Amino acid sequence: MDFLLEQIETLNLITRLQASVIDELFLMLGLYMTDEDIQALPAIKKINEAAKLKADLKLE
């Protein structure tokens, strides 16, 4: 396999693993905070901004 393709696949795996962790942490937050409190967190605002940017690119 081409070296560049291997690097891209590895970066894709890293991104998917990180996204999985973020999803798990978000679910854990839901056990201790209201949805309103969670949505007010700066980190969640950044996650939502990233999701909007991705959606605007129509990558999915």
WOSUL-V148470 format. One record per backbone hydrogen bond with DSSP energy under -1.0 kcal/mol. NH is the residue of the N-H (numbers start at 1). CO is the residue of the C=O. If there is no record, write none. Layout:
nh: [NH;NH]
co: [CO;CO]
This chain:
nh: [6;7;8;9;10;11;12;13;14;15;16;17;18;19;20;21;22;23;24;25;26;27;28;29;30;31;32;33;38;39;40;41;45;46;47;48;49;50;51;52;53;54;55;56;57;59]
co: [2;3;4;5;6;7;8;9;10;11;12;13;14;15;16;17;18;19;20;21;22;23;24;25;26;28;29;29;34;35;36;38;41;42;43;44;45;46;47;48;49;50;51;52;53;54]
